[in-house]
Amino acid sequence: MADVARKPPRPRTRAQKGRGVTGARKKPERGSWYPAFVGSLLAAGASVVVLIMVLVSRFADADPASVAVTPTETATATATLAPGEPTPAATAAPTGFAEILPCGDILVPIDKDHRLASDCEPGDLQALPPSISAEGSQYLRQAAAAAIKKLFDAAAVEGFHLYVNSSYRSYATQQELFDYWVRVNGQAYAERTSARAGHSEHQLGTTADVGFPGHFLEGFTGTSEAEWLAANAWKSGFVLSYPEGKEAVTGYAYEPWHIRYVGVEVAGKVHNSGLTLHEFLLQR
Ligand SMILES: [Zn+2]
C-alpha cells in the first residue's frame, strides 16, 4: 500500500549528477586533509559493509535445493533457536538448511529441519466428497481419504458433522500461503502458525484441517467437536500433529484442527506413547 502511494524518485539533474565528481576533483584547501582522511575511512568502512551485505543476500537467495549441508550443520543452525520463539533472523535460513525427505513415505518426520522437495507430489490424490468438503474441492491420498470418511462417519454417530477445509497443498500453494501469513501477521507469528514451503505436512497429501461451518481453524478450538476429534482421531489412523502445550517440541502453536493420517497401527502407538507425532517419528 505504501509502495503504491510512494512517488517514484525524480531523475537527478546533470548538475546534481556531477556534484560528487566536481567535488572530488576540487583541490583540497589548506588544512582540509583531516575531513578528507575521515571521509576515506568512512568510504572504506562502507565498502566492507556493502561487501558483507552482498555476500549475505547471495546466501539468502540461494535455491534451497542446491544448498547441500551435513546433518551436523543442520543441528548447529537450529540449536540456537529459542523453542517457540523464532526470530526473523533465525527464520531466514531453515528451508535452505533442511534435510530433504523421501517423497511418498507417509511416516517421514517433516518439520522445520526436514522438508519435501519442491517437486514432491503424491501420485494417488483423490477428491473428497463435496458433502465433507468446505472451501472448495479437497484432495487426500487414497488411504487417507478412505480413513477420513470413516472418521467423519464415527463423528456423525455422536452428532458431530465435520468437514475438511484444507487438505493437500502443493509446494507452490504452501509458498503462497506462508507468504500471505507473513504479510498479514508478520514473520515471527507466521513461523509459529504456518509452515514454509516444503515443510508442511499438507504436502504429504495425508493431512487435513478439520472443522465445521462457522468453526474453522481458530474457531474450532474449544468446541465439543475438537474435543471429540482429539480423543478419537487415532482410532481411524489420524494424529493431531500439534497438540496443546507442545509448541517447544513441535515448533508450532496448538492446532486442534490439524490431523495427519499415519495408519491405525502407528496412530495407536503414538496415542499410547504420550509423545507428539514429531517425537515419535524421529525416534522410529
Ligand atoms: Zn493444517
Residues whose N, C-alpha, C, O or C-beta is under 5 A from the ligand:
A	BS01	ZN	A208 D209 H258
